[in-house]
Amino acid sequence: MVGFDTELLKKLSTQHSALQQMWLSGYLYGLALHGQPAPGQSPTQENALFQPLPSAALPQAGAAQKQKLTILYGSQTGNSKKVANQVALSIREQGWEVSISDLNDYPNRQLKEEKIVLLVISTQGEGDPPVSAEEFYKWFMGTRAPKLEGLKFAVCGLGDRSYLQFCEIGKAFDARFEALGASRLVDRVDCDVDFEELVETWTQQVLAALPKPTGGQNGAAGQHSLSSVSAFADLAAVNGNGQPASLSKSEKSAFDRKRPFSATILEKTQLNGRGSQKETWHLELSLEDSGLQYEAGDSLGIYPQNSPDLVKEVLYSAMLNGNKTVTFNGQEHTLRHFLLREVELSVITRDLLEKYANWTQNAKLQAVLQDQAALKKFIWGRNVADLLREFPAAMSEATLLSFLRKMPPRLYSIASSLEAHPEEVHLTVAAVRYQYEGRLHHGAASTFLADRLISGDTVPVFVEHNAYFKLPEDDSTDIIMVGPGTGVAPFRAFVAARTERNATGKNWLFFGNPHFETDFLYQTEWLNHLKRGTLDRLDVAFSRDQADKVYVQHRLAERSKLIFERLENGAYFYVCGDKERMASDVQQAITKLVAKESGKGEEYAAEYLKGLKKQRRYLEDVY
């Protein structure tokens, strides 16, 4: 190739898989058709291969026109976006022209013009849409949504079975499409936290249901075309040098959710002082030789083990022998091994209760399942041992295991930056302990880390990227962070990352906890940042240090004028922590302060907040 960086080609060919090389070649060829320089080539270099082709050489509109479909997604952390892009690649390989859009950016009026729509949508907590999909969801469920006769659709829902309203938003969209007259291309799929296999099956069903493209190229051989440019861009972001950044990132590490890395615990420190009612741990783990990369705002997935005491309770309640060898999911181990490592025991899900109620034919359990309020009350606090103790039934080892959910990983906001701590990752973990029916219960992952691991031990981990909880690209942008309790974790990472790259934007933190003396997490670090100027302001709310309880939302109200000024000047606003109370209280506080400082009332303030969310300047990582 005349004028092409052959060394770069050699490097790319050794670093990437055959599939990735195929897409890379399509990407480069697409650049050629647009007359753009290839990676490593100067725009002024003359290269016959990379000159625009004459119009006669380009595909003619009538000769090979592709059929079109649209993929929409609504994502809170980026999983739905990732799935949408993966599905798009598979469909493009069959010769289709595919457009992909975030519901945050999709023009509502365009929906009635579509012929085929695939929707990938996550559910947040107990039946809420992702923030990016809130406005579209409200419009779609309302009276302004158009009739959609002639539209074919399919829905892929992402969720978590530990919530009662599992994949509720996917179900709602699916029903609404049908109510508006659209016809189902394939049945909806509801995916748990391990979604890859179900997504692949659903994708194959979609491909089988789609009409065969007419007049266009079909199969993988037709992929080295103009559409490869957009397909490649959807699969992997292109960095400033024109090289596919995420390909190189993924190739650096062989470790992911399915193949976790055994990270060694380097340091483990309790952050609360003596006498505190809270128990919060700071953990530092080594990522040396893992190749794992993360950014401030990402999460670390932890695969915990169940407490041996809880396993003993389950075995006793089920009247089973833990030393008996059994086969489960294609593996042969003792029953105790599977109960310790492979299945969820600390949480009861609706799915588990339905299976157990149907198998036992227990009238009380079946009645609970028919009453949403009763079901929510019943599930809270109970674990599998409680269920087996309260509703005993003789069963085999295989029957018990068939009821139980695969152990899902727990995600923790990362409390460090790679810039400040290369090949390390830090966590801030609150140990969950509570009483139920007079017996002490434990959070699976938090007490696994707190009670059963010490420095030098290893734990299986992976990085979960959060595409929508990130620092501003412009380092001169101000940020405001609200992180009470362990919600402060990602903001420790934010400030560390901005400090390392000498960001000029101002960093303002609101932190809260019960007591100044015992619960001021990372106090020394924050005070050092203040002294150095890498933290512009620090407002704290220690709720139990005075007669009247003071929370972070009260501090926001006290600083309303300056907060509004910074928002007006383009500041980003971040919230991390408890979703049920804190996050909603903070939203109310922001609405009130905008209404007050703008002088335009609460209706204007509500629209202002919606605008911040749509611009992705009001960002939440709540749980």
C-alpha positions in Angstrom: 0.0 0.0 0.0 1.6 3.2 -1.1 2.0 5.7 1.7 0.3 3.4 4.3 1.8 2.8 7.8 2.8 -0.9 7.3 4.2 -1.1 10.8 0.8 -0.1 12.2 -0.9 -2.8 10.1 1.4 -5.4 11.4 0.8 -4.3 15.0 -3.0 -4.3 14.5 -2.9 -7.7 12.8 -1.1 -9.3 15.8 -3.2 -7.5 18.5 -6.7 -8.2 17.2 -8.8 -11.3 16.5 -9.8 -12.3 13.0 -13.3 -10.9 13.4 -11.9 -7.6 14.7 -9.5 -7.5 11.8 -12.4 -8.0 9.4 -14.2 -5.0 10.8 -11.0 -3.0 10.9 -10.5 -3.6 7.2 -14.1 -2.5 6.5 -13.5 0.6 8.6 -10.3 1.5 6.6 -12.0 0.8 3.3 -14.9 3.0 4.4 -12.5 5.8 5.1 -11.0 5.3 1.7 -14.4 5.8 0.1 -14.8 9.0 2.0 -11.3 10.2 1.0 -10.2 10.2 4.6 -6.6 9.3 5.7 -6.0 5.9 7.3 -4.7 5.6 10.8 -1.1 6.6 10.8 -1.3 8.4 7.5 -1.0 12.1 7.1 -4.0 13.8 5.5 -1.6 15.3 2.9 -0.1 12.0 1.8 -1.0 11.0 -1.7 -2.3 7.5 -1.9 -4.2 6.2 -4.8 -6.0 3.6 -2.8 -7.3 6.2 -0.4 -8.7 8.7 -2.9 -12.4 9.0 -3.3 -13.8 6.7 -6.0 -15.5 8.2 -9.0 -19.3 8.3 -8.7 -19.6 5.5 -11.3 -17.7 3.1 -9.0 -20.1 3.8 -6.0 -23.1 1.6 -5.5 -26.1 2.9 -7.3 -29.3 3.5 -5.4 -31.4 1.2 -7.4 -28.9 -1.5 -7.8 -28.4 -2.7 -4.2 -30.6 -0.9 -1.9 -30.6 -2.3 1.6 -33.6 -2.8 3.8 -33.6 -0.7 6.9 -34.4 -1.1 10.6 -33.9 0.9 13.7 -32.5 -0.2 17.1 -33.4 2.0 20.0 -31.9 1.7 23.5 -32.3 3.1 26.9 -29.4 2.6 29.2 -28.4 3.6 32.7 -24.8 2.3 32.9 -24.2 1.3 29.2 -25.2 -2.3 29.1 -28.2 -1.7 26.9 -26.1 0.4 24.5 -23.5 -2.4 24.4 -26.2 -5.0 23.6 -27.8 -2.7 20.9 -24.4 -2.4 19.2 -23.8 -6.1 19.3 -27.2 -6.8 17.8 -26.6 -4.2 15.1 -23.4 -5.9 14.1 -25.1 -9.3 13.6 -27.9 -7.7 11.6 -25.6 -5.7 9.4 -23.8 -8.9 8.6 -27.0 -10.0 6.9 -27.0 -7.0 4.6 -29.4 -4.7 6.5 -28.9 -1.0 6.9 -29.2 -0.4 10.7 -29.5 2.9 12.5 -29.0 3.0 16.3 -30.3 5.7 18.6 -30.3 6.5 22.3 -33.9 7.2 23.4 -32.5 10.4 25.0 -31.7 11.6 21.4 -34.4 9.9 19.3 -37.0 12.3 17.8 -40.4 11.0 19.0 -42.2 12.0 15.8 -40.0 9.7 13.7 -41.4 6.6 15.3 -44.5 6.5 13.1 -42.3 6.4 10.0 -40.4 3.3 11.1 -41.0 -0.1 9.6 -39.0 -2.4 12.0 -37.9 -1.3 15.5 -35.8 -3.3 18.0 -35.7 -1.9 21.5 -33.1 -2.8 24.1 -34.2 -1.3 27.5 -33.1 -1.7 31.1 -35.2 -1.4 34.2 -33.9 0.6 37.2 -34.7 -0.7 40.7 -38.4 -1.3 41.2 -39.8 -0.6 37.8 -38.2 2.8 36.7 -36.9 3.6 33.3 -33.3 4.7 32.8 -32.9 8.4 33.2 -32.1 8.7 29.5 -35.4 7.1 28.6 -37.7 8.9 31.0 -39.0 11.5 28.6 -39.6 9.1 25.7 -41.2 6.6 28.1 -43.6 9.3 29.4 -44.5 10.3 25.8 -44.9 6.7 24.6 -47.2 5.7 27.4 -49.3 8.9 27.0 -52.0 10.0 24.7 -49.7 11.7 22.1 -48.1 8.4 21.0 -49.2 7.6 17.4 -50.9 4.5 16.1 -48.3 2.1 14.8 -50.1 -0.3 12.5 -47.6 -1.7 10.0 -44.6 -1.5 12.4 -42.9 -4.7 13.5 -41.1 -4.6 16.8 -39.1 -6.7 19.3 -38.1 -5.9 22.8 -35.0 -7.1 24.8 -35.3 -6.2 28.5 -32.4 -6.0 30.9 -32.9 -6.3 34.6 -32.1 -8.0 37.9 -34.2 -10.7 39.4 -33.5 -9.6 42.9 -36.1 -6.8 42.3 -39.8 -7.6 42.3 -40.4 -5.5 39.2 -38.0 -7.5 37.2 -37.6 -6.1 33.6 -40.9 -4.1 34.2 -40.0 -1.4 31.7 -39.3 -3.9 29.0 -42.6 -5.5 29.7 -44.4 -2.1 29.6 -42.8 -1.1 26.3 -43.7 -4.5 24.8 -47.4 -4.2 25.8 -47.6 -0.6 24.6 -46.2 -1.3 21.2 -48.9 -4.0 20.8 -51.6 -1.7 22.1 -50.7 0.9 19.5 -51.2 -1.6 16.7 -47.6 -2.8 16.1 -47.0 -6.5 15.5 -44.4 -8.5 17.3 -41.4 -9.7 15.3 -40.3 -12.1 18.0 -41.3 -12.5 21.7 -39.8 -10.2 24.3 -36.8 -11.6 26.2 -36.3 -10.7 29.9 -32.6 -10.9 30.8 -31.0 -11.2 34.3 -27.6 -9.7 35.2 -25.9 -12.5 33.2 -27.5 -11.5 29.9 -25.1 -12.6 27.2 -26.6 -16.0 26.3 -30.2 -14.8 26.3 -29.3 -11.8 24.1 -27.5 -14.1 21.6 -30.6 -16.4 21.4 -32.9 -13.4 21.0 -30.6 -12.0 18.3 -30.8 -15.3 16.3 -34.6 -15.3 16.6 -34.7 -11.8 15.3 -32.4 -12.7 12.4 -34.6 -15.7 11.5 -37.8 -13.6 11.6 -36.5 -10.8 9.5 -37.3 -10.9 5.8 -34.4 -11.7 3.6 -32.8 -8.5 2.2 -33.5 -8.0 -1.5 -31.0 -6.6 -4.0 -28.3 -6.0 -1.4 -25.2 -8.0 -0.4 -25.8 -10.8 2.1 -23.7 -12.4 4.7 -20.2 -11.5 6.0 -18.8 -11.1 2.6 -20.8 -8.0 2.0 -19.5 -6.2 5.1 -16.6 -4.3 3.5 -18.9 -1.5 2.5 -19.7 2.0 3.5 -21.9 0.7 6.3 -18.8 -0.8 7.9 -17.7 2.7 9.0 -20.8 3.3 11.1 -20.9 -0.3 12.3 -17.3 -0.1 13.4 -17.9 3.3 15.1 -20.8 1.8 17.0 -18.7 -1.2 18.1 -15.6 0.8 19.2 -15.1 4.5 19.8 -12.3 6.0 17.6 -9.7 7.9 19.5 -7.9 11.1 18.4 -5.5 9.2 16.2 -8.2 7.5 14.3 -7.4 4.1 15.9 -10.1 1.9 17.4 -9.6 2.6 21.1 -11.9 0.0 22.7 -10.5 -2.8 20.6 -7.0 -2.3 22.0 -8.5 -1.9 25.5 -10.4 -5.2 25.3 -7.4 -7.0 23.9 -5.2 -5.9 26.8 -7.2 -8.1 29.2 -8.5 -11.6 29.0 -10.6 -11.0 32.1 -14.2 -10.1 32.2 -17.5 -11.0 33.9 -17.3 -14.6 32.6 -13.6 -14.9 33.3 -12.9 -12.8 36.5 -9.4 -11.9 37.6 -8.1 -13.1 41.0 -7.2 -9.8 42.6 -4.9 -9.8 45.7 -6.0 -7.7 48.6 -3.1 -5.3 49.3 -4.7 -3.3 52.2 -7.9 -3.4 54.2 -8.8 -0.7 56.7 -11.9 0.1 58.7 -12.8 3.8 58.1 -15.2 4.4 61.0 -13.9 5.3 64.5 -14.6 3.4 67.6 -18.2 3.6 68.8 -19.6 4.2 65.3 -22.9 2.4 64.5 -21.5 2.0 60.9 -18.9 -0.4 59.6 -17.2 0.9 56.5 -14.1 -0.7 54.9 -11.5 0.7 52.5 -10.0 -2.1 50.4 -7.0 -1.8 48.0 -6.7 -4.6 45.4 -3.9 -5.4 42.9 -4.7 -5.5 39.2 -1.1 -6.2 38.3 -0.7 -8.4 35.2 -4.5 -8.4 34.6 -4.6 -5.8 31.9 -7.9 -4.5 33.4 -8.5 -0.8 32.7 -11.1 1.5 34.3 -12.1 5.1 34.5 -13.4 7.1 37.4 -17.1 6.4 37.5 -16.8 2.7 36.6 -17.6 -0.2 39.0 -15.8 -3.3 40.2 -17.7 -6.6 40.1 -17.1 -8.9 43.0 -18.0 -12.6 43.0 -18.6 -13.4 46.7 -19.0 -16.7 48.6 -21.9 -17.4 50.9 -21.3 -17.5 54.6 -20.5 -21.1 55.8 -23.0 -20.5 58.7 -25.7 -19.7 56.2 -24.9 -22.8 54.2 -25.1 -24.9 57.3 -28.5 -23.4 58.1 -29.8 -24.2 54.5 -28.5 -27.8 54.7 -30.2 -28.3 58.1 -33.5 -26.7 57.1 -33.6 -28.8 53.9 -32.4 -31.9 55.7 -29.7 -32.6 53.2 -26.1 -33.9 53.4 -23.6 -31.2 52.3 -20.9 -33.8 51.7 -22.9 -35.6 49.0 -21.4 -35.4 45.5 -23.9 -34.0 43.0 -23.9 -32.8 39.4 -25.0 -29.2 38.7 -24.6 -27.1 35.6 -22.3 -29.7 34.1 -20.0 -29.8 37.1 -19.5 -32.4 39.8 -18.8 -31.3 43.4 -20.2 -31.7 46.8 -23.6 -30.0 47.5 -21.8 -27.8 50.1 -19.4 -26.5 47.4 -22.3 -25.4 45.2 -24.1 -23.7 48.1 -21.0 -21.9 49.1 -19.9 -20.6 45.7 -22.4 -21.0 42.9 -25.9 -20.0 44.0 -27.6 -17.1 45.7 -28.7 -17.8 49.3 -28.8 -14.4 51.1 -31.7 -13.0 49.0 -35.1 -14.3 48.1 -36.3 -13.4 44.6 -39.8 -13.5 43.2 -38.7 -16.1 40.8 -37.4 -18.4 43.6 -40.6 -17.9 45.6 -42.8 -18.8 42.5 -40.8 -21.9 41.9 -40.9 -23.0 45.5 -44.6 -22.2 45.9 -45.6 -24.1 42.8 -43.5 -27.1 43.8 -44.8 -27.3 47.4 -48.3 -26.2 46.4 -48.3 -24.1 49.6 -51.5 -22.0 49.7 -50.0 -19.3 51.9 -47.0 -18.7 49.6 -49.3 -18.7 46.6 -51.5 -16.1 48.2 -48.5 -13.9 49.0 -47.5 -14.0 45.3 -50.9 -12.6 44.4 -50.5 -9.5 46.6 -47.8 -7.1 45.6 -47.6 -5.3 48.9 -47.6 -8.6 50.8 -44.9 -10.0 48.5 -42.6 -7.0 49.0 -43.0 -7.3 52.8 -42.5 -11.1 52.7 -39.3 -11.0 50.7 -37.6 -8.2 52.6 -35.0 -9.5 55.1 -35.6 -13.2 54.5 -32.9 -15.5 53.1 -33.2 -19.1 51.7 -32.7 -20.7 55.1 -35.7 -18.6 56.4 -37.9 -19.8 53.6 -37.0 -23.5 54.1 -37.4 -23.2 57.9 -40.8 -21.5 57.7 -42.2 -23.7 54.9 -40.4 -27.0 55.2 -40.6 -29.7 52.5 -38.6 -32.9 51.8 -36.5 -32.5 48.7 -33.5 -33.9 46.9 -30.2 -32.1 46.3 -31.1 -31.5 42.7 -34.5 -30.1 43.6 -33.0 -27.6 46.0 -30.4 -26.4 43.5 -33.1 -26.1 40.8 -34.9 -23.4 42.8 -31.8 -21.2 43.3 -30.4 -18.4 41.2 -26.9 -18.4 40.0 -24.7 -16.3 42.3 -24.7 -12.8 40.7 -21.7 -10.5 41.1 -22.1 -7.4 43.3 -21.0 -4.1 41.8 -19.1 -1.5 43.9 -18.3 2.0 42.7 -14.6 2.3 42.2 -13.0 4.7 44.7 -9.7 5.3 42.9 -8.2 6.4 39.6 -5.6 4.5 37.6 -3.7 7.8 37.0 -3.1 8.0 40.8 -2.8 4.3 41.5 -1.6 2.3 38.5 -2.5 -1.4 38.6 -4.7 -0.9 41.7 -8.4 -0.5 42.4 -9.9 0.8 45.6 -13.3 0.1 47.1 -15.4 1.7 49.9 -17.6 -1.1 51.3 -20.3 -0.8 54.1 -20.8 -4.2 55.8 -24.5 -5.1 55.8 -25.8 -6.7 59.0 -29.3 -6.8 60.3 -31.7 -8.7 62.5 -34.6 -10.7 61.1 -36.8 -12.7 63.5 -34.1 -12.3 66.2 -31.4 -13.8 64.0 -28.4 -12.0 62.6 -28.4 -11.8 58.8 -25.5 -10.6 56.5 -25.0 -9.1 53.1 -23.3 -11.7 50.9 -20.5 -9.6 49.4 -20.0 -6.9 52.0 -19.4 -9.4 54.9 -17.5 -11.7 52.6 -15.0 -8.9 52.2 -15.3 -7.6 55.8 -15.2 -10.9 57.7 -13.6 -13.6 55.7 -10.8 -12.0 53.7 -7.5 -10.5 54.8 -4.5 -8.9 53.1 -2.9 -11.4 50.8 -6.1 -13.2 50.0 -7.6 -13.1 46.5 -11.1 -12.3 45.2 -12.6 -12.8 41.7 -13.2 -9.4 40.1 -14.0 -7.7 36.8 -14.5 -4.1 35.6 -18.0 -3.0 34.8 -17.8 0.2 32.7 -20.4 2.9 33.3 -20.8 4.9 30.1 -23.0 7.5 31.7 -21.3 8.4 35.0 -18.2 10.0 33.8 -16.3 13.2 34.3 -16.8 16.1 31.8 -14.5 15.8 28.7 -13.5 19.4 29.2 -11.3 19.6 32.3 -12.2 23.3 32.8 -15.8 22.4 33.6 -16.9 22.7 37.2 -18.4 19.7 39.0 -20.7 19.4 42.1 -20.7 16.0 43.8 -23.2 14.7 46.4 -22.1 11.5 48.0 -23.2 10.7 51.6 -21.9 7.6 53.2 -20.3 5.1 50.8 -21.7 7.2 48.0 -18.5 9.3 48.3 -16.5 6.4 46.7 -16.7 7.5 43.0 -16.0 11.1 44.0 -12.7 10.1 45.6 -11.9 8.7 42.2 -13.2 11.8 40.4 -11.0 14.2 42.4 -8.0 12.0 42.2 -8.3 11.7 38.4 -8.7 15.5 38.0 -5.8 16.2 40.3 -3.5 13.9 38.3 -4.3 15.7 35.0 -4.3 19.2 36.5 -7.9 19.9 35.6 -8.8 23.6 36.1 -12.5 23.0 36.7 -13.7 23.5 40.3 -14.5 20.4 42.4 -17.2 20.8 45.1 -18.2 17.9 47.4 -21.2 17.5 49.6 -20.7 14.6 52.1 -22.9 13.4 54.9 -22.9 10.7 57.6 -24.2 10.4 61.2 -21.2 11.7 63.3 -18.2 13.9 62.6 -15.9 12.1 65.1 -16.5 8.6 63.8 -18.0 8.7 60.3 -16.1 11.3 58.3 -14.8 9.0 55.6 -11.5 9.9 54.1 -11.4 13.1 56.2 -7.6 13.6 56.0 -7.6 13.2 52.2 -10.4 15.7 51.7 -8.7 18.3 54.0 -5.5 17.8 52.0 -7.3 18.4 48.7 -8.9 21.6 50.2 -5.5 22.8 51.3 -4.0 22.1 47.8 -6.9 23.6 46.0 -7.8 20.4 44.2 -11.1 20.5 46.1 -12.7 23.9 45.8 -15.4 23.5 48.4 -16.4 20.9 51.0 -19.9 21.0 52.7 -20.6 18.3 55.3 -23.8 17.2 57.0 -23.4 15.1 60.1 -27.0 14.3 60.9 -26.8 13.1 64.5 -24.4 15.8 65.9 -27.2 18.2 66.8 -30.8 18.1 68.0 -32.2 18.6 64.5 -31.1 16.1 61.9 -29.1 17.7 59.0 -28.7 16.0 55.7 -27.0 16.8 52.4 -30.2 18.2 50.9 -30.2 20.8 53.7 -26.7 21.9 52.8 -27.7 22.2 49.2 -30.5 24.6 50.1 -28.1 26.7 52.1 -25.8 27.0 49.1 -28.5 27.5 46.6 -27.2 30.8 45.0 -23.7 29.5 44.3 -25.0 26.1 43.1 -27.4 27.8 40.6 -24.6 30.1 39.4 -22.4 27.2 38.7 -25.2 25.2 36.9 -25.9 28.2 34.8 -22.2 28.3 33.9 -22.2 24.7 32.7 -21.3 22.7 35.9 -22.1 19.0 36.0 -24.0 17.7 39.0 -23.4 14.2 40.3 -25.3 12.1 42.9 -24.3 8.7 44.3 -25.8 6.6 47.1 -29.2 5.6 48.4 -31.9 5.8 45.7 -35.1 5.5 47.8 -34.6 8.5 50.0 -31.4 10.5 49.5 -31.5 10.7 45.7 -35.2 11.8 45.6 -34.5 14.3 48.4 -31.6 15.8 46.5 -33.7 16.1 43.3 -36.4 18.0 45.3 -33.7 20.3 46.8 -32.3 21.1 43.3 -35.8 21.8 42.0 -36.5 24.1 44.9 -33.2 26.0 44.6 -33.6 26.5 40.9 -37.2 27.8 41.4 -35.9 30.2 44.0 -32.8 31.5 42.4 -34.3 31.7 38.9 -37.4 33.5 40.2 -39.4 31.4 37.7 -41.2 28.9 39.9 -41.2 25.2 40.4 -42.7 24.3 36.9 -39.8 26.0 35.3 -37.4 24.3 37.7 -38.8 20.9 36.9 -38.1 21.5 33.2 -34.7 22.9 34.1 -33.8 19.6 35.9 -35.1 17.6 32.9 -32.9 19.6 30.7 -29.9 18.9 32.8 -30.6 15.2 32.6 -31.1 15.3 28.9 -27.8 17.1 28.5 -26.2 14.5 30.8 -25.2 17.1 33.3 -27.3 15.7 36.1 -25.9 12.2 36.6 -26.8 9.6 39.2 -25.2 6.3 40.4 -27.9 5.2 42.9 -28.9 1.9 44.3 
